[in-house]
């Protein structure tokens, strides 16, 4: 047993004496293997207590780090350079749109009114006149004569009456409608790219391959509004009509009577009598005419408004990249530069 322990110790001493090849030194500014091994991803250690993942509820899935097998080959020489790249961004702009509005206007309409007028009529009247008669003298005789007297009669007249009718009118009322509007809304968007989150007390650096950020978008919605429309209804109205009626009047007639006269001789004498005549008179009446009036109405019009919109722009950004150099250009590092996006 002691012999086995002694043999094992000799083997360990021989292994420590074997020289190990040293790798070539990296150029100035290039990341070393030790630094690369120290930089571990933040996903390898899980979510950090009180970090951004616990506040938002989002955390990337952990990835398994695969360590390549190093054969201790010399790393190529190179320099750090700045490269100009163009990144797209969204910029808020305002564009002009047309919105329909209602403006006040005046419309000329015709309304019925009653106008007082005078119309001519013929009226029957009694006028005095003289009539020549033969008057007997000295002899009393009975002679027939015609006597005028008033007798009742009926006359047809027209009397105005108001009759209730239904007429159509336009009535304004409110009806529901839908209008499209745009409301802002915050959404979460994944932004890729490596970002450092600091180091812990052991010197381990925490990085992530992307972050969740909030982005403002405009979402269309439909809003209920009320618009004015006209509806045809029927309303009661009075209409003037003429109704015939019979009115009692008095007309003049002649009646035969006998009077006493003296017959000796006939003497002419003038007697005053009343004869009927027609006289032109003017009476008051109402006539329906149309009058011009102005009515207030609503007409559609277009109004220009400003609405928000998004425009894609390209922003220049300088990125730092590692550029390896060929072996035959080691002494011309600062002389030959490619200026196509490099600095």
Backbone torsions as a table, in degrees:
resi	resn	phi	psi	omega
1	UNK	NA	-41.1	176.4
2	UNK	-64.1	-33.5	178.9
3	UNK	-65.4	-39.4	179.3
4	UNK	-64.5	-39.5	-179.8
5	UNK	-67.1	-39.3	179.4
6	UNK	-64.9	-41.8	179.4
7	UNK	-63.1	-40.1	178.4
8	UNK	-63.9	-37.6	178.2
9	UNK	-67.1	-37.5	177.6
10	UNK	-64.8	-39.5	178.9
11	UNK	-63.6	-37.9	179.3
12	UNK	-67.4	-38.7	178.3
13	UNK	-65.3	-39.5	180.0
14	UNK	-66.9	-36.3	179.6
15	UNK	-67.8	-35.0	179.4
16	UNK	-72.8	-23.1	-179.0
17	UNK	-81.2	-14.3	-178.2
18	UNK	-72.9	126.6	179.5
19	UNK	-69.9	141.4	179.8
20	UNK	-103.9	130.9	179.7
21	UNK	-65.8	135.3	-179.9
22	UNK	-94.8	132.3	179.5
23	UNK	-71.2	156.0	-179.1
24	UNK	-68.9	149.1	-178.2
25	UNK	-71.5	140.2	179.8
26	UNK	-79.1	151.4	178.5
27	UNK	-66.5	161.3	-177.3
28	UNK	-63.7	132.0	179.0
29	UNK	93.6	-14.2	-179.7
30	UNK	-82.5	143.3	178.6
31	UNK	-72.1	132.3	178.9
32	UNK	-83.3	168.6	179.9
33	UNK	-68.3	-32.6	179.6
34	UNK	-66.3	-40.9	178.6
35	UNK	-66.3	-39.5	179.5
36	UNK	-64.3	-36.5	179.5
37	UNK	-71.8	-29.1	179.4
38	UNK	-71.6	-31.7	-178.8
39	UNK	-79.7	97.7	175.9
40	UNK	-105.3	151.2	-179.0
41	UNK	-69.6	148.2	178.8
42	UNK	-69.5	-20.1	179.5
43	UNK	-74.0	-20.0	-179.1
44	UNK	-69.9	-20.3	-176.8
45	UNK	-106.6	3.9	178.2
46	UNK	80.9	-179.0	-179.2
47	UNK	-69.2	138.1	178.6
48	UNK	-83.5	136.7	-178.5
49	UNK	-65.3	127.8	179.4
50	UNK	80.0	8.2	-177.4
51	UNK	-83.7	-169.5	-176.9
52	UNK	-67.8	-30.5	-176.7
53	UNK	-67.1	-38.1	-179.4
54	UNK	-71.7	-28.1	-179.2
55	UNK	-75.5	-37.7	-175.6
56	UNK	-96.7	-20.9	-177.4
57	UNK	86.6	6.3	-179.7
58	UNK	-114.9	137.9	176.4
59	UNK	-150.2	133.0	179.0
60	UNK	-69.1	153.7	179.4
61	UNK	-72.1	140.3	-180.0
62	UNK	-67.0	142.5	179.3
63	UNK	-112.8	145.8	179.7
64	UNK	-87.4	122.5	-178.2
65	UNK	-79.2	124.2	177.8
66	UNK	-101.4	114.6	179.9
67	UNK	-89.4	116.7	178.0
68	UNK	-68.4	156.2	178.8
69	UNK	-80.5	119.9	-179.1
70	UNK	-92.1	129.5	177.3
71	UNK	-102.9	14.0	177.4
72	UNK	57.5	47.0	176.1
73	UNK	-89.8	148.7	179.5
74	UNK	-67.0	135.6	-179.5
75	UNK	-80.6	146.4	-179.4
76	UNK	-69.8	147.6	178.5
77	UNK	-79.8	152.6	-179.6
78	UNK	-170.3	-178.1	-179.9
79	UNK	-134.7	156.4	173.4
80	UNK	-86.2	130.8	179.6
81	UNK	-130.0	156.2	175.6
82	UNK	-96.5	131.2	-179.7
83	UNK	-118.0	129.7	179.6
84	UNK	-86.2	118.3	177.8
85	UNK	-122.4	157.5	179.7
86	UNK	-110.9	122.4	-180.0
87	UNK	-110.3	138.8	-179.0
88	UNK	-82.8	142.6	175.6
89	UNK	-136.7	160.6	179.0
90	UNK	-110.0	124.0	-177.6
91	UNK	-113.5	134.8	-179.9
92	UNK	-79.3	128.2	178.0
93	UNK	-127.0	170.1	179.0
94	UNK	-117.6	130.7	177.5
95	UNK	-119.6	154.4	-174.7
96	UNK	-93.0	129.9	175.5
97	UNK	-128.2	163.1	179.4
98	UNK	-104.9	133.1	179.4
99	UNK	-119.8	135.2	-178.3
100	UNK	-81.2	129.1	176.8
101	UNK	-126.9	172.3	179.3
102	UNK	-118.4	128.0	179.0
103	UNK	-118.6	158.0	-175.2
104	UNK	-83.8	136.2	176.6
105	UNK	-139.2	168.8	-178.2
106	UNK	-119.5	135.5	-178.2
107	UNK	-121.1	135.5	-179.7
108	UNK	-86.1	124.4	-179.0
109	UNK	-127.3	164.9	178.6
110	UNK	-109.7	128.0	177.9
111	UNK	-121.0	141.7	-179.6
112	UNK	-80.4	138.6	174.4
113	UNK	-136.1	163.6	179.2
114	UNK	-104.5	128.5	-179.6
115	UNK	-115.4	132.6	-179.0
116	UNK	-83.6	125.8	-179.1
117	UNK	-129.7	171.4	176.6
118	UNK	-117.7	134.5	179.8
119	UNK	-121.3	145.4	-179.5
120	UNK	-85.1	142.8	174.6
121	UNK	-138.0	159.4	177.4
122	UNK	-103.7	123.0	-179.6
123	UNK	-111.8	135.7	-179.0
124	UNK	-87.8	124.4	-180.0
125	UNK	-128.4	168.0	177.8
126	UNK	-106.4	128.8	-179.3
127	UNK	-120.6	144.4	178.7
128	UNK	-73.8	150.0	-179.5
129	UNK	-153.8	167.7	-179.8
130	UNK	-114.5	136.9	-179.2
131	UNK	-127.2	134.0	-179.8
132	UNK	-86.9	126.7	178.9
133	UNK	-128.4	158.4	177.6
134	UNK	-97.7	122.9	-178.0
135	UNK	-108.4	119.1	179.1
136	UNK	-79.7	152.9	176.4
137	UNK	-130.4	150.5	177.1
138	UNK	70.9	-11.7	-179.1
139	UNK	-133.4	126.8	-179.6
140	UNK	-96.7	121.1	178.4
141	UNK	-133.2	164.4	177.0
142	UNK	-100.8	119.6	-179.7
143	UNK	-123.3	145.2	177.8
144	UNK	-82.1	142.7	174.6
145	UNK	-139.6	165.2	177.5
146	UNK	-104.1	127.0	-180.0
147	UNK	-111.5	132.8	178.6
148	UNK	-86.6	138.0	176.8
149	UNK	-148.5	164.3	-177.4
150	UNK	-94.6	131.0	178.0
151	UNK	-123.4	145.6	179.1
152	UNK	-72.5	148.7	179.5
153	UNK	-151.3	168.2	-179.7
154	UNK	-116.4	136.3	-178.7
155	UNK	-124.2	136.3	-178.6
156	UNK	-84.9	125.1	178.1
157	UNK	-127.7	165.5	179.4
158	UNK	-114.8	127.1	-175.6
159	UNK	-114.9	130.1	179.1
160	UNK	-76.6	134.7	176.0
161	UNK	-132.0	153.5	179.1
162	UNK	-100.0	126.6	-179.7
163	UNK	-116.1	134.0	-178.1
164	UNK	-84.3	125.0	179.7
165	UNK	-127.4	169.0	177.7
166	UNK	-106.4	125.0	179.3
167	UNK	-120.2	145.4	179.4
168	UNK	-81.7	140.0	174.5
169	UNK	-137.9	159.1	178.3
170	UNK	-98.8	126.5	179.9
171	UNK	-117.2	131.8	179.2
172	UNK	-84.3	135.5	175.8
173	UNK	-143.2	162.5	-176.1
174	UNK	-94.5	132.0	176.8
175	UNK	-124.0	145.4	-178.8
176	UNK	-73.8	151.0	178.6
177	UNK	-150.2	166.6	-177.5
178	UNK	-119.1	137.2	-179.3
179	UNK	-127.3	133.5	-179.4
180	UNK	-83.6	127.6	177.2
181	UNK	-126.8	166.0	-179.3
182	UNK	-118.0	126.9	-179.9
183	UNK	-119.4	141.2	179.0
184	UNK	-75.5	146.7	179.3
185	UNK	-147.5	137.3	179.2
186	UNK	-92.0	128.1	177.2
187	UNK	-124.2	156.8	178.8
188	UNK	-91.1	135.7	-177.9
189	UNK	-132.2	134.3	-179.8
190	UNK	-84.1	124.4	179.8
191	UNK	-110.4	107.3	-180.0
192	UNK	-74.3	161.2	179.4
193	UNK	132.8	140.0	-179.0
194	UNK	-75.3	133.5	-178.8
195	UNK	-140.5	135.9	-178.6
196	UNK	-85.8	140.4	179.0
197	UNK	-115.7	17.8	177.5
198	UNK	96.3	-177.5	179.8
199	UNK	-121.1	156.3	176.7
200	UNK	-93.4	-173.5	-176.2
201	UNK	-68.9	-17.1	178.9
202	UNK	-92.0	-0.5	179.1
203	UNK	89.6	6.5	177.7
204	UNK	-81.4	131.5	-178.2
205	UNK	-94.7	136.9	-177.9
206	UNK	-107.5	127.7	178.4
207	UNK	-131.4	162.0	177.6
208	UNK	-135.1	156.4	-178.4
209	UNK	-92.8	2.6	179.3
210	UNK	170.8	166.9	-179.0
211	UNK	-135.4	155.3	172.1
212	UNK	-93.1	126.0	178.9
213	UNK	-124.5	158.7	178.2
214	UNK	-88.5	138.8	179.9
215	UNK	-130.1	133.5	-179.9
216	UNK	-89.0	121.4	176.0
217	UNK	-122.9	162.7	178.7
218	UNK	-109.0	122.1	-174.7
219	UNK	-108.1	129.3	179.5
220	UNK	-75.2	138.6	175.2
221	UNK	-137.6	160.6	-179.5
222	UNK	-109.6	126.1	-178.6
223	UNK	-111.0	136.6	-179.0
224	UNK	-82.0	127.9	178.2
225	UNK	-128.3	173.0	178.8
226	UNK	-121.0	133.6	178.0
227	UNK	-123.6	155.5	-175.3
228	UNK	-93.7	130.5	175.9
229	UNK	-131.2	162.8	-179.6
230	UNK	-104.7	137.3	-177.7
231	UNK	-125.1	134.2	-179.3
232	UNK	-82.5	121.1	177.3
233	UNK	-127.0	167.7	179.5
234	UNK	-114.5	128.9	-179.6
235	UNK	-122.3	147.9	178.2
236	UNK	-74.1	143.5	179.4
237	UNK	-148.7	153.0	-178.4
238	UNK	-96.7	136.4	179.7
239	UNK	-120.6	135.4	-179.2
240	UNK	-83.7	124.5	176.5
241	UNK	-127.8	160.5	-179.1
242	UNK	-110.6	127.3	-178.0
243	UNK	-116.2	134.1	-178.6
244	UNK	-81.2	144.1	177.4
245	UNK	-142.2	160.9	178.3
246	UNK	-109.3	125.4	-178.2
247	UNK	-115.8	138.8	-179.5
248	UNK	-82.0	131.3	178.0
249	UNK	-129.9	172.7	177.5
250	UNK	-117.2	129.7	178.4
251	UNK	-120.1	153.7	-176.0
252	UNK	-89.2	132.5	176.4
253	UNK	-132.9	161.8	179.4
254	UNK	-106.9	134.7	-179.1
255	UNK	-121.5	134.8	-178.4
256	UNK	-82.0	127.3	177.5
257	UNK	-132.2	167.3	-179.4
258	UNK	-115.0	131.4	179.7
259	UNK	-122.6	156.9	-179.4
260	UNK	-88.8	133.2	178.6
261	UNK	-136.7	159.7	177.3
262	UNK	-105.7	128.6	-178.0
263	UNK	-109.3	104.1	167.8
264	UNK	-132.6	-50.9	176.5
265	UNK	-148.6	165.1	179.0
266	UNK	-108.7	126.4	-179.0
267	UNK	-115.2	130.1	178.8
268	UNK	-75.6	138.8	-179.2
269	UNK	-149.3	144.1	178.8
270	UNK	-96.1	131.0	179.7
271	UNK	-118.1	133.5	178.8
272	UNK	-79.4	129.7	179.2
273	UNK	-128.2	172.8	176.7
274	UNK	-117.2	123.5	-179.8
275	UNK	-115.0	146.8	179.9
276	UNK	-80.9	141.1	176.9
277	UNK	-139.3	161.8	177.5
278	UNK	-104.6	130.4	-178.1
279	UNK	-117.6	135.0	179.5
280	UNK	-82.3	123.4	178.9
281	UNK	-128.9	158.5	179.3
282	UNK	-114.0	128.7	178.8
283	UNK	-117.0	157.7	-179.8
284	UNK	-83.5	140.0	178.9
285	UNK	-147.8	164.5	179.8
286	UNK	-113.3	134.6	-179.9
287	UNK	-124.0	136.6	-179.6
288	UNK	-84.0	123.6	177.9
289	UNK	-126.3	168.7	-178.9
290	UNK	-110.3	133.2	-177.6
291	UNK	-115.2	139.2	178.5
292	UNK	-81.0	131.6	175.8
293	UNK	-137.1	158.5	179.3
294	UNK	-107.4	129.5	-178.7
295	UNK	-116.7	137.1	-179.6
296	UNK	-80.5	127.1	179.5
297	UNK	-130.2	167.5	177.9
298	UNK	-110.8	126.7	179.0
299	UNK	-119.3	145.8	-179.9
300	UNK	-74.8	148.0	177.1
301	UNK	-147.3	164.2	-178.1
302	UNK	-110.7	135.1	-179.4
303	UNK	-125.1	133.8	179.8
304	UNK	-84.0	131.1	178.2
305	UNK	-129.1	161.7	179.1
306	UNK	-103.8	127.1	178.5
307	UNK	-122.4	145.9	-178.4
308	UNK	-73.4	150.5	179.0
309	UNK	-151.4	168.5	-178.0
310	UNK	-118.4	136.4	-178.5
311	UNK	-125.5	132.9	179.6
312	UNK	-82.3	126.9	177.1
313	UNK	-124.8	159.5	179.9
314	UNK	-113.6	127.7	-175.0
315	UNK	-114.9	129.0	178.2
316	UNK	-74.2	135.8	179.5
317	UNK	-136.3	135.3	176.6
318	UNK	-90.9	126.5	176.9
319	UNK	-115.7	145.0	-179.3
320	UNK	-96.9	120.6	-178.0
321	UNK	-128.5	154.5	178.4
322	UNK	-94.3	122.2	-177.0
323	UNK	-115.5	113.2	176.9
324	UNK	-71.9	150.3	-178.8
325	UNK	-112.0	144.0	173.5
326	UNK	-65.7	159.7	-176.5
327	UNK	-70.7	-32.6	-176.5
328	UNK	-83.1	3.7	176.9
329	UNK	-118.8	28.9	-177.5
330	UNK	-69.0	-34.2	-175.7
331	UNK	-88.7	2.1	177.7
332	UNK	-119.1	42.5	-175.6
333	UNK	-69.7	-42.5	-175.9
334	UNK	-92.1	-4.4	-174.6
335	UNK	-93.3	-40.9	-174.3
336	UNK	-106.4	110.2	176.6
337	UNK	-125.3	139.3	175.9
338	UNK	-90.4	117.5	-173.4
339	UNK	-93.8	18.1	178.2
340	UNK	-88.7	74.2	-180.0
341	UNK	89.2	6.9	179.9
342	UNK	-115.2	151.5	178.4
343	UNK	-141.9	NA	NA
